[in-house]
Amino acid sequence: MATHATQLHRRPAGQTADWLWFREFIQWEVAPYPGRMNTVVRMTVTATLVMIIAVTFRIPNAFLAALFSILLARENLAATWRGGRTIILGFVGASLYTLVGIMLFRGYPITHFFWVIASLYLVFFVMRAATNYAAALAFAIPIGVALPVWDRSVPSEAQVEGTLWPVLVIAVGAGVTLLTEALYRIFDRSDPLITDVDELLRTVQQVVESLASLQSTPKSIHNRILQYDMVGTGRIRTALQRQGVDPAQRAQRSALISLAGRLIALAANLERSPQQPSAEDAIRLRVLSERLESIRTELRECGVISASSPLLEELPSSGLTMLQEMEQAVALIPQVFQRGFLDGSQTTPRQNWWRTLFLPDTFQNPEYTRFALAGCLAATICYILYNALDWPGIGTTSVLTCIVTALSTIGTSLQAQFLRLAGFIVGGLVLGISAQILILPGIDTVFGFAVFFAACTALAAWFATSSPRLSYFGVEMAISFYFVNLQDAQIQTDLTIARDKVIGVLLGILAMGFIFDRFGAKSDAEQLQKLLVRNVRMLAQLAVSAPVDRLSHPSRVSKGGNENAIAVSQISRLRSQINDNFASLESQMDAVRFEFKFRHRREQDVAECDRIQRAQPALRSIYLLELSLLSHRGRRESDSVVTQQQNQVLDHFLNEYSNELLHLAAWIGHEEDTPAHITDDSVRLWRQSFENDSSPDSQVIADICQKMVSSLLMLRNQC
């Protein structure tokens, strides 16, 4: 999490420090958490049922069904249905594309070769530009599997069957997964994301209570706070992405997860602090604990949190430096659930379905083209090598390695390649070959093989339910084991299969390391800075995006009423983009640690990532306050509308605020030497305009503006 990521460069150099860090990392990643055992059991049961069906009906390429039975979303039944439907459609589209391409270009070796290159370019371009990574992967994998099939000297009927079988296999895997989840949801209808957030807040509350009572934290709570601090909130963020909730609810839950993760980091620092709380600190800690308890109760009962009286506003504690920041984070949680005109997504015009498949700048951003060219070059080299060596056994895995490990930053790509190689060694060599030598020769029934298969799947599923930094290892362990033991509808005892698969993975990793990482990706530090600058500029744009007010601009309202719809549409789009950027920032902060461990660490990159990490709470605060202000200004009730003069003063203040954010973004991006400041005149004007107005709405708006200024100052100090 934040604490460990930002303090990584402060650890002592040497192999001992690296080993201690790695041992602690593995210890907390594999430790149990609420709901983990249930998920592992469901994954194991589903994959085992798929195996039994494939072996019984002798379905080839059954490893795909078992793999996607683990990958499919399990956050709720609707998410599982959507995920299964998306994957099936992706496989159908890829299979049709492959068959049409083969019909047109197979007869001529030169045209076939260039069609393969064009297909690989298309695969990487879709993976980079698509809005749904699972759908892009479902489109890419069948093409990667089918290309070696059509290079073999076998009858065309067998090649067509080899192209179409994966569609049926995936349908079986998705159907079994959906059935299993439907049966499970009969007995458990809880929201796993709310359960996870409640567990984080409960742990923070227990730490606060222990400090308030001047007692040492119990060992179980101490271990939990260390575990959650090390693991972070990546797993919960992934669950949110897969839930498929509406944009307004996704924004609320994303902010809630971010605040809960920040509280975990602060509580971990607070728990490690040697200072003892004073009597005043103990009072504040008890108030904080009571507020956390009420938040958790509302969250469990209705899923939303009502507004409440603010916590004690005091100076920073002399002994517990993190206490005031924790109070500010807890005070922000109710603001996440404030609703206004922006939450009515029905007012947002619907886009054409094909526009939602790809990012808005798909055909304008040169980074996507560079990404696709680099990935295509790496995969093409693998394709040429296995054909030149006449080694078809390494064909599928080498191309799939290039596809699956092609991510948009160097750190995440390195992480995927390292974990993929480790997963294939454990699943293919240790479990696969060892089983072929010691276990499989003594198994002659489906039941015996099912027991062994379930045990290996459970081990892989346990790792797959870790945070995103380690879950990929579990997925690759599973697919490597399935490659060896489930590629054919029979018990496999040929040791050359495991050898070929591991060599194919090694070839793909080498191609990606020497080609893709040098030309197709940026460093995580550069990507993080780019995302931060983009988010600050979008917040500046959001600050001056407001609905047309009837008092301030009566002429604009009388023109037709379309301007309000346009404003709401623009704000909804900005909100969605800002939420996506926040998610990307938090996800890539996890990848920074991996890049810094395996590449030379420049001090300026370490400092840059540290600065970006510190800026996140202030950015979140500004975002929530801007949404809250827009909500109040968008109300149409007569008693909620401020006067025309107040609106004009507020517009002037927001313009100054937006300009300050733009200058701050330029300063962060090293485009300016110093950021600008909000003029005292704009602050004085809105204070004078609102201080004599006793209406509730005016007082709320004045309070929001004051907090926006404070959050902006906090952001400037952190950056």
Salt bridges, closest charged atoms under 4 A:
ASP18 OD1 - LYS597 NZ 2.67
GLU29 OE2 - ARG469 NH2 3.27
GLU75 OE1 - ARG242 NE 3.34
ASP151 OD1 - HIS112 NE2 3.35
GLU181 OE1 - ARG42 NH2 2.96
GLU181 OE2 - ARG74 NE 3.16
ASP191 OD2 - ARG253 NH2 2.78
ASP196 OD2 - ARG235 NH1 3.22
ASP198 OD1 - ARG296 NE 2.90
ASP198 OD1 - ARG300 NH1 3.14
GLU199 OE1 - ARG202 NH2 2.93
GLU199 OE2 - ARG224 NE 3.37
ASP229 OD2 - HIS4 NE2 3.52
ASP229 OD2 - ARG272 NH2 3.49
GLU271 OE2 - HIS222 ND1 2.97
GLU293 OE1 - ARG296 NH1 3.24
GLU325 OE2 - ARG262 NH2 2.48
GLU327 OE1 - ARG284 NH2 2.86
ASP343 OD2 - ARG339 NE 3.91
ASP343 OD1 - ARG575 NH1 3.74
GLU367 OE1 - ARG370 NH2 2.79
GLU367 OE2 - LYS522 NZ 3.70
GLU476 OE1 - ARG420 NH1 2.66
ASP500 OD1 - ARG499 NH2 2.85
GLU563 OE1 - ARG556 NH2 2.90
ASP580 OD1 - ARG250 NH1 2.93
GLU586 OE1 - ARG237 NE 3.69
GLU586 OE2 - ARG620 NH2 3.45
ASP590 OD2 - ARG237 NH2 3.29
ASP605 OD2 - ARG602 NE 2.99
GLU608 OE2 - ARG611 NH2 2.68
GLU608 OE1 - HIS670 NE2 3.76
ASP610 OD2 - ARG10 NH2 3.79
ASP610 OD2 - ARG614 NH1 3.42
ASP651 OD1 - ARG633 NH2 2.84
GLU660 OE2 - ARG716 NH1 3.20
GLU671 OE1 - ARG537 NH2 2.98
GLU672 OE1 - HIS663 ND1 3.24
ASP681 OD1 - ARG684 NH2 3.18
ASP697 OD1 - ARG635 NH1 3.66
ASP703 OD2 - LYS707 NZ 3.40
